[in-house]
Amino acid sequence: MGCPGIASGDRVKSPPAAGVIHPMGPEQLAELVDHYGAALVLYARQWCACPEDVVQTALLKLVRQRTPPDNLIPWLYRVVRN
């Protein structure tokens, strides 16, 4: 006997616990790339010959964060610069 409306093979996701911060999802990352990717590449071009790689590395660092930075956009620019 199972739950009504749920097939026996379906997995049920439990609701997120209160206060738990989830890592950045692909939708949020895509939105950041769409809105800030070109500007970050242009900014990185001042200091390196491969700005796309620098921006990609910065975005990977962001995705690996357990909790997102408080000031996300300034954080990205700082990581790209450093």
Distance bins in CASP14 RR format, pairs under 12 A and 6 or more apart:
PFRMAT RR
TARGET T0000
AUTHOR 0000-0000-0000
RMODE 2
METHOD distances of the structure
MODEL  1
1 8 0 0 0 0 1 0 0 0 0 0 0
2 8 1 0 0 1 0 0 0 0 0 0 0
2 9 0 0 0 0 0 1 0 0 0 0 0
2 10 0 0 0 0 0 1 0 0 0 0 0
2 12 0 0 0 0 0 1 0 0 0 0 0
3 9 0 0 0 0 0 1 0 0 0 0 0
3 10 0 0 0 0 1 0 0 0 0 0 0
3 11 0 0 0 0 0 1 0 0 0 0 0
3 12 1 0 0 1 0 0 0 0 0 0 0
5 12 0 0 0 0 0 1 0 0 0 0 0
6 12 1 0 0 1 0 0 0 0 0 0 0
6 13 0 0 0 0 0 1 0 0 0 0 0
14 20 0 0 0 0 0 1 0 0 0 0 0
15 22 0 0 0 0 0 1 0 0 0 0 0
16 22 1 0 0 1 0 0 0 0 0 0 0
19 67 0 0 0 0 0 1 0 0 0 0 0
20 66 0 0 0 0 0 1 0 0 0 0 0
20 67 0 0 0 0 0 1 0 0 0 0 0
21 65 0 0 0 0 1 0 0 0 0 0 0
21 66 1 0 0 1 0 0 0 0 0 0 0
21 67 1 0 1 0 0 0 0 0 0 0 0
21 68 1 0 0 1 0 0 0 0 0 0 0
21 69 0 0 0 0 0 1 0 0 0 0 0
21 70 0 0 0 0 0 1 0 0 0 0 0
22 28 0 0 0 0 0 1 0 0 0 0 0
22 63 0 0 0 0 0 1 0 0 0 0 0
22 65 0 0 0 0 0 1 0 0 0 0 0
22 66 0 0 0 0 1 0 0 0 0 0 0
22 67 0 0 0 0 1 0 0 0 0 0 0
22 68 0 0 0 0 1 0 0 0 0 0 0
23 29 0 0 0 0 1 0 0 0 0 0 0
23 62 0 0 0 0 1 0 0 0 0 0 0
23 63 1 0 0 1 0 0 0 0 0 0 0
23 64 0 0 0 0 1 0 0 0 0 0 0
23 65 1 0 0 1 0 0 0 0 0 0 0
23 66 1 0 0 1 0 0 0 0 0 0 0
23 67 0 0 0 0 1 0 0 0 0 0 0
23 68 0 0 0 0 1 0 0 0 0 0 0
24 30 0 0 0 0 0 1 0 0 0 0 0
24 31 0 0 0 0 1 0 0 0 0 0 0
24 32 0 0 0 0 1 0 0 0 0 0 0
24 33 0 0 0 0 0 1 0 0 0 0 0
24 59 0 0 0 0 1 0 0 0 0 0 0
24 60 0 0 0 0 0 1 0 0 0 0 0
24 61 0 0 0 0 0 1 0 0 0 0 0
24 62 1 0 0 1 0 0 0 0 0 0 0
24 63 1 0 1 0 0 0 0 0 0 0 0
24 64 0 0 0 0 1 0 0 0 0 0 0
24 65 1 0 0 1 0 0 0 0 0 0 0
24 66 0 0 0 0 0 1 0 0 0 0 0
24 67 0 0 0 0 0 1 0 0 0 0 0
24 68 1 0 0 1 0 0 0 0 0 0 0
24 69 0 0 0 0 0 1 0 0 0 0 0
24 72 0 0 0 0 1 0 0 0 0 0 0
24 76 0 0 0 0 0 1 0 0 0 0 0
25 31 0 0 0 0 1 0 0 0 0 0 0
25 32 0 0 0 0 0 1 0 0 0 0 0
25 59 0 0 0 0 0 1 0 0 0 0 0
25 62 0 0 0 0 0 1 0 0 0 0 0
25 63 1 0 0 1 0 0 0 0 0 0 0
25 65 0 0 0 0 0 1 0 0 0 0 0
25 68 0 0 0 0 0 1 0 0 0 0 0
26 32 0 0 0 0 0 1 0 0 0 0 0
26 33 0 0 0 0 0 1 0 0 0 0 0
26 59 0 0 0 0 0 1 0 0 0 0 0
26 63 0 0 0 0 1 0 0 0 0 0 0
27 33 0 0 0 0 0 1 0 0 0 0 0
27 34 0 0 0 0 0 1 0 0 0 0 0
28 34 0 0 0 0 0 1 0 0 0 0 0
28 35 0 0 0 0 0 1 0 0 0 0 0
28 36 0 0 0 0 0 1 0 0 0 0 0
28 59 0 0 0 0 0 1 0 0 0 0 0
28 62 0 0 0 0 1 0 0 0 0 0 0
28 63 0 0 0 0 1 0 0 0 0 0 0
28 65 0 0 0 0 0 1 0 0 0 0 0
28 68 0 0 0 0 1 0 0 0 0 0 0
28 72 0 0 0 0 1 0 0 0 0 0 0
29 35 0 0 0 0 0 1 0 0 0 0 0
29 36 0 0 0 0 0 1 0 0 0 0 0
29 37 0 0 0 0 0 1 0 0 0 0 0
29 56 0 0 0 0 0 1 0 0 0 0 0
29 58 0 0 0 0 0 1 0 0 0 0 0
29 59 1 0 0 1 0 0 0 0 0 0 0
29 60 0 0 0 0 1 0 0 0 0 0 0
29 61 0 0 0 0 0 1 0 0 0 0 0
29 62 1 0 0 1 0 0 0 0 0 0 0
29 63 1 0 0 1 0 0 0 0 0 0 0
29 64 0 0 0 0 0 1 0 0 0 0 0
29 65 0 0 0 0 0 1 0 0 0 0 0
29 68 0 0 0 0 0 1 0 0 0 0 0
29 72 0 0 0 0 0 1 0 0 0 0 0
29 76 0 0 0 0 0 1 0 0 0 0 0
30 36 0 0 0 0 0 1 0 0 0 0 0
30 37 0 0 0 0 0 1 0 0 0 0 0
30 59 0 0 0 0 0 1 0 0 0 0 0
30 63 0 0 0 0 0 1 0 0 0 0 0
31 37 0 0 0 0 0 1 0 0 0 0 0
31 59 0 0 0 0 0 1 0 0 0 0 0
31 72 0 0 0 0 0 1 0 0 0 0 0
32 38 0 0 0 0 0 1 0 0 0 0 0
32 39 0 0 0 0 0 1 0 0 0 0 0
32 40 0 0 0 0 1 0 0 0 0 0 0
32 55 0 0 0 0 0 1 0 0 0 0 0
32 58 0 0 0 0 0 1 0 0 0 0 0
32 59 1 0 0 1 0 0 0 0 0 0 0
32 62 1 0 0 1 0 0 0 0 0 0 0
32 63 0 0 0 0 1 0 0 0 0 0 0
32 68 0 0 0 0 0 1 0 0 0 0 0
32 69 0 0 0 0 0 1 0 0 0 0 0
32 72 1 0 0 1 0 0 0 0 0 0 0
32 73 0 0 0 0 1 0 0 0 0 0 0
32 75 0 0 0 0 0 1 0 0 0 0 0
32 76 1 0 0 1 0 0 0 0 0 0 0
33 39 0 0 0 0 0 1 0 0 0 0 0
33 40 0 0 0 0 1 0 0 0 0 0 0
33 41 0 0 0 0 0 1 0 0 0 0 0
33 52 0 0 0 0 0 1 0 0 0 0 0
33 55 0 0 0 0 1 0 0 0 0 0 0
33 56 0 0 0 0 1 0 0 0 0 0 0
33 58 0 0 0 0 0 1 0 0 0 0 0
33 59 1 0 0 1 0 0 0 0 0 0 0
33 60 0 0 0 0 0 1 0 0 0 0 0
33 62 0 0 0 0 0 1 0 0 0 0 0
33 63 0 0 0 0 0 1 0 0 0 0 0
33 76 0 0 0 0 0 1 0 0 0 0 0
34 40 0 0 0 0 0 1 0 0 0 0 0
35 72 0 0 0 0 0 1 0 0 0 0 0
35 73 0 0 0 0 1 0 0 0 0 0 0
35 76 0 0 0 0 0 1 0 0 0 0 0
36 42 0 0 0 0 0 1 0 0 0 0 0
36 43 0 0 0 0 1 0 0 0 0 0 0
36 44 0 0 0 0 0 1 0 0 0 0 0
36 55 0 0 0 0 1 0 0 0 0 0 0
36 58 0 0 0 0 0 1 0 0 0 0 0
36 59 0 0 0 0 1 0 0 0 0 0 0
36 62 0 0 0 0 0 1 0 0 0 0 0
36 72 0 0 0 0 1 0 0 0 0 0 0
36 73 1 0 0 1 0 0 0 0 0 0 0
36 74 0 0 0 0 0 1 0 0 0 0 0
36 75 0 0 0 0 0 1 0 0 0 0 0
36 76 1 0 0 1 0 0 0 0 0 0 0
36 77 0 0 0 0 1 0 0 0 0 0 0
36 80 0 0 0 0 1 0 0 0 0 0 0
37 43 0 0 0 0 1 0 0 0 0 0 0
37 44 0 0 0 0 1 0 0 0 0 0 0
37 45 0 0 0 0 0 1 0 0 0 0 0
37 51 0 0 0 0 0 1 0 0 0 0 0
37 52 0 0 0 0 1 0 0 0 0 0 0
37 54 0 0 0 0 0 1 0 0 0 0 0
37 55 1 0 0 1 0 0 0 0 0 0 0
37 56 0 0 0 0 1 0 0 0 0 0 0
37 58 0 0 0 0 1 0 0 0 0 0 0
37 59 0 0 0 0 1 0 0 0 0 0 0
37 62 0 0 0 0 0 1 0 0 0 0 0
37 73 0 0 0 0 0 1 0 0 0 0 0
37 76 0 0 0 0 1 0 0 0 0 0 0
37 77 0 0 0 0 0 1 0 0 0 0 0
37 80 0 0 0 0 1 0 0 0 0 0 0
38 44 0 0 0 0 0 1 0 0 0 0 0
38 45 0 0 0 0 0 1 0 0 0 0 0
38 51 0 0 0 0 0 1 0 0 0 0 0
38 52 0 0 0 0 0 1 0 0 0 0 0
38 55 0 0 0 0 1 0 0 0 0 0 0
39 45 0 0 0 0 0 1 0 0 0 0 0
39 51 0 0 0 0 0 1 0 0 0 0 0
39 55 0 0 0 0 1 0 0 0 0 0 0
39 73 0 0 0 0 1 0 0 0 0 0 0
39 76 0 0 0 0 1 0 0 0 0 0 0
39 77 0 0 0 0 1 0 0 0 0 0 0
39 80 0 0 0 0 1 0 0 0 0 0 0
40 46 0 0 0 0 0 1 0 0 0 0 0
40 51 1 0 0 1 0 0 0 0 0 0 0
40 52 0 0 0 0 1 0 0 0 0 0 0
40 53 0 0 0 0 0 1 0 0 0 0 0
40 54 0 0 0 0 1 0 0 0 0 0 0
40 55 1 0 1 0 0 0 0 0 0 0 0
40 56 0 0 0 0 1 0 0 0 0 0 0
40 57 0 0 0 0 0 1 0 0 0 0 0
40 58 1 0 0 1 0 0 0 0 0 0 0
40 59 0 0 0 0 1 0 0 0 0 0 0
40 62 0 0 0 0 0 1 0 0 0 0 0
40 73 0 0 0 0 1 0 0 0 0 0 0
40 74 0 0 0 0 0 1 0 0 0 0 0
40 75 0 0 0 0 0 1 0 0 0 0 0
40 76 1 0 0 1 0 0 0 0 0 0 0
40 77 1 0 0 1 0 0 0 0 0 0 0
40 78 0 0 0 0 0 1 0 0 0 0 0
40 79 0 0 0 0 1 0 0 0 0 0 0
40 80 1 0 1 0 0 0 0 0 0 0 0
40 81 0 0 0 0 0 1 0 0 0 0 0
41 47 0 0 0 0 0 1 0 0 0 0 0
41 48 0 0 0 0 0 1 0 0 0 0 0
41 50 0 0 0 0 0 1 0 0 0 0 0
41 51 1 0 1 0 0 0 0 0 0 0 0
41 52 1 0 1 0 0 0 0 0 0 0 0
41 53 0 0 0 0 1 0 0 0 0 0 0
41 54 0 0 0 0 1 0 0 0 0 0 0
41 55 1 0 1 0 0 0 0 0 0 0 0
41 56 0 0 0 0 1 0 0 0 0 0 0
41 58 0 0 0 0 0 1 0 0 0 0 0
41 59 0 0 0 0 0 1 0 0 0 0 0
41 76 0 0 0 0 0 1 0 0 0 0 0
41 77 0 0 0 0 0 1 0 0 0 0 0
41 80 0 0 0 0 1 0 0 0 0 0 0
42 51 1 0 0 1 0 0 0 0 0 0 0
42 52 0 0 0 0 0 1 0 0 0 0 0
42 54 0 0 0 0 0 1 0 0 0 0 0
42 55 0 0 0 0 1 0 0 0 0 0 0
42 77 0 0 0 0 0 1 0 0 0 0 0
42 80 0 0 0 0 0 1 0 0 0 0 0
43 51 1 0 0 1 0 0 0 0 0 0 0
43 52 0 0 0 0 0 1 0 0 0 0 0
43 54 0 0 0 0 1 0 0 0 0 0 0
43 55 0 0 0 0 1 0 0 0 0 0 0
43 58 0 0 0 0 0 1 0 0 0 0 0
43 73 0 0 0 0 0 1 0 0 0 0 0
43 74 0 0 0 0 0 1 0 0 0 0 0
43 76 0 0 0 0 1 0 0 0 0 0 0
43 77 1 0 0 1 0 0 0 0 0 0 0
43 78 0 0 0 0 0 1 0 0 0 0 0
43 79 0 0 0 0 0 1 0 0 0 0 0
43 80 1 0 1 0 0 0 0 0 0 0 0
43 81 1 0 0 1 0 0 0 0 0 0 0
44 50 0 0 0 0 1 0 0 0 0 0 0
44 51 1 1 0 0 0 0 0 0 0 0 0
44 52 1 0 0 1 0 0 0 0 0 0 0
44 53 0 0 0 0 1 0 0 0 0 0 0
44 54 1 0 1 0 0 0 0 0 0 0 0
44 55 1 0 1 0 0 0 0 0 0 0 0
44 56 0 0 0 0 0 1 0 0 0 0 0
44 57 0 0 0 0 1 0 0 0 0 0 0
44 58 0 0 0 0 1 0 0 0 0 0 0
44 59 0 0 0 0 0 1 0 0 0 0 0
44 76 0 0 0 0 0 1 0 0 0 0 0
44 77 0 0 0 0 1 0 0 0 0 0 0
44 78 0 0 0 0 0 1 0 0 0 0 0
44 79 0 0 0 0 0 1 0 0 0 0 0
44 80 1 0 1 0 0 0 0 0 0 0 0
44 81 1 0 0 1 0 0 0 0 0 0 0
44 82 0 0 0 0 0 1 0 0 0 0 0
45 51 1 0 1 0 0 0 0 0 0 0 0
45 52 0 0 0 0 1 0 0 0 0 0 0
45 53 0 0 0 0 0 1 0 0 0 0 0
45 54 0 0 0 0 1 0 0 0 0 0 0
45 55 0 0 0 0 1 0 0 0 0 0 0
45 80 0 0 0 0 0 1 0 0 0 0 0
45 81 0 0 0 0 0 1 0 0 0 0 0
46 54 0 0 0 0 0 1 0 0 0 0 0
46 77 0 0 0 0 0 1 0 0 0 0 0
46 80 0 0 0 0 1 0 0 0 0 0 0
46 81 0 0 0 0 1 0 0 0 0 0 0
47 54 1 0 0 1 0 0 0 0 0 0 0
47 55 0 0 0 0 0 1 0 0 0 0 0
47 77 0 0 0 0 0 1 0 0 0 0 0
47 80 0 0 0 0 1 0 0 0 0 0 0
47 81 1 0 0 1 0 0 0 0 0 0 0
47 82 0 0 0 0 1 0 0 0 0 0 0
48 54 1 0 1 0 0 0 0 0 0 0 0
48 55 0 0 0 0 0 1 0 0 0 0 0
48 57 0 0 0 0 0 1 0 0 0 0 0
48 58 0 0 0 0 0 1 0 0 0 0 0
48 80 0 0 0 0 1 0 0 0 0 0 0
48 81 0 0 0 0 0 1 0 0 0 0 0
48 82 0 0 0 0 0 1 0 0 0 0 0
50 56 0 0 0 0 1 0 0 0 0 0 0
50 57 0 0 0 0 1 0 0 0 0 0 0
51 57 0 0 0 0 0 1 0 0 0 0 0
51 58 0 0 0 0 0 1 0 0 0 0 0
51 80 0 0 0 0 1 0 0 0 0 0 0
51 81 0 0 0 0 0 1 0 0 0 0 0
52 58 0 0 0 0 0 1 0 0 0 0 0
52 59 0 0 0 0 0 1 0 0 0 0 0
52 80 0 0 0 0 0 1 0 0 0 0 0
53 59 0 0 0 0 0 1 0 0 0 0 0
53 60 0 0 0 0 0 1 0 0 0 0 0
53 80 0 0 0 0 0 1 0 0 0 0 0
54 60 0 0 0 0 0 1 0 0 0 0 0
54 61 0 0 0 0 0 1 0 0 0 0 0
54 76 0 0 0 0 0 1 0 0 0 0 0
54 77 0 0 0 0 0 1 0 0 0 0 0
54 79 0 0 0 0 1 0 0 0 0 0 0
54 80 1 0 1 0 0 0 0 0 0 0 0
54 81 0 0 0 0 1 0 0 0 0 0 0
54 82 0 0 0 0 1 0 0 0 0 0 0
55 61 0 0 0 0 0 1 0 0 0 0 0
55 62 0 0 0 0 0 1 0 0 0 0 0
55 76 0 0 0 0 1 0 0 0 0 0 0
55 77 0 0 0 0 0 1 0 0 0 0 0
55 79 0 0 0 0 1 0 0 0 0 0 0
55 80 1 0 0 1 0 0 0 0 0 0 0
55 81 0 0 0 0 0 1 0 0 0 0 0
56 62 0 0 0 0 0 1 0 0 0 0 0
56 63 0 0 0 0 0 1 0 0 0 0 0
56 76 0 0 0 0 0 1 0 0 0 0 0
56 79 0 0 0 0 0 1 0 0 0 0 0
56 80 0 0 0 0 0 1 0 0 0 0 0
57 63 0 0 0 0 0 1 0 0 0 0 0
57 64 0 0 0 0 0 1 0 0 0 0 0
57 76 0 0 0 0 0 1 0 0 0 0 0
57 79 1 0 0 1 0 0 0 0 0 0 0
57 80 0 0 0 0 1 0 0 0 0 0 0
57 82 0 0 0 0 0 1 0 0 0 0 0
58 64 0 0 0 0 0 1 0 0 0 0 0
58 65 0 0 0 0 0 1 0 0 0 0 0
58 69 0 0 0 0 0 1 0 0 0 0 0
58 72 0 0 0 0 0 1 0 0 0 0 0
58 73 0 0 0 0 0 1 0 0 0 0 0
58 75 0 0 0 0 1 0 0 0 0 0 0
58 76 1 0 1 0 0 0 0 0 0 0 0
58 77 0 0 0 0 1 0 0 0 0 0 0
58 78 0 0 0 0 1 0 0 0 0 0 0
58 79 1 0 1 0 0 0 0 0 0 0 0
58 80 1 0 1 0 0 0 0 0 0 0 0
58 81 0 0 0 0 1 0 0 0 0 0 0
58 82 0 0 0 0 1 0 0 0 0 0 0
59 65 0 0 0 0 0 1 0 0 0 0 0
59 72 0 0 0 0 0 1 0 0 0 0 0
59 75 0 0 0 0 0 1 0 0 0 0 0
59 76 1 0 0 1 0 0 0 0 0 0 0
59 79 0 0 0 0 1 0 0 0 0 0 0
59 80 0 0 0 0 1 0 0 0 0 0 0
60 76 0 0 0 0 0 1 0 0 0 0 0
60 79 0 0 0 0 1 0 0 0 0 0 0
60 80 0 0 0 0 0 1 0 0 0 0 0
61 68 0 0 0 0 0 1 0 0 0 0 0
61 69 0 0 0 0 1 0 0 0 0 0 0
61 72 0 0 0 0 0 1 0 0 0 0 0
61 75 0 0 0 0 1 0 0 0 0 0 0
61 76 0 0 0 0 1 0 0 0 0 0 0
61 78 0 0 0 0 0 1 0 0 0 0 0
61 79 1 0 1 0 0 0 0 0 0 0 0
61 80 0 0 0 0 1 0 0 0 0 0 0
61 82 0 0 0 0 0 1 0 0 0 0 0
62 68 1 0 0 1 0 0 0 0 0 0 0
62 69 1 0 0 1 0 0 0 0 0 0 0
62 72 1 0 0 1 0 0 0 0 0 0 0
62 73 0 0 0 0 0 1 0 0 0 0 0
62 75 1 0 0 1 0 0 0 0 0 0 0
62 76 1 0 0 1 0 0 0 0 0 0 0
62 77 0 0 0 0 0 1 0 0 0 0 0
62 78 0 0 0 0 0 1 0 0 0 0 0
62 79 1 0 0 1 0 0 0 0 0 0 0
62 80 0 0 0 0 0 1 0 0 0 0 0
63 76 0 0 0 0 0 1 0 0 0 0 0
63 79 0 0 0 0 0 1 0 0 0 0 0
64 79 0 0 0 0 0 1 0 0 0 0 0
65 72 0 0 0 0 1 0 0 0 0 0 0
65 75 0 0 0 0 1 0 0 0 0 0 0
65 76 0 0 0 0 0 1 0 0 0 0 0
65 79 0 0 0 0 0 1 0 0 0 0 0
67 75 0 0 0 0 0 1 0 0 0 0 0
68 75 0 0 0 0 1 0 0 0 0 0 0
68 76 0 0 0 0 0 1 0 0 0 0 0
69 75 1 1 0 0 0 0 0 0 0 0 0
69 76 0 0 0 0 1 0 0 0 0 0 0
69 77 0 0 0 0 0 1 0 0 0 0 0
69 78 0 0 0 0 1 0 0 0 0 0 0
69 79 0 0 0 0 1 0 0 0 0 0 0
71 77 0 0 0 0 1 0 0 0 0 0 0
71 78 0 0 0 0 1 0 0 0 0 0 0
71 79 0 0 0 0 0 1 0 0 0 0 0
72 78 0 0 0 0 0 1 0 0 0 0 0
72 79 0 0 0 0 0 1 0 0 0 0 0
73 79 0 0 0 0 0 1 0 0 0 0 0
73 80 0 0 0 0 0 1 0 0 0 0 0
74 80 0 0 0 0 0 1 0 0 0 0 0
74 81 0 0 0 0 0 1 0 0 0 0 0
75 81 0 0 0 0 0 1 0 0 0 0 0
75 82 0 0 0 0 0 1 0 0 0 0 0
76 82 0 0 0 0 0 1 0 0 0 0 0
END
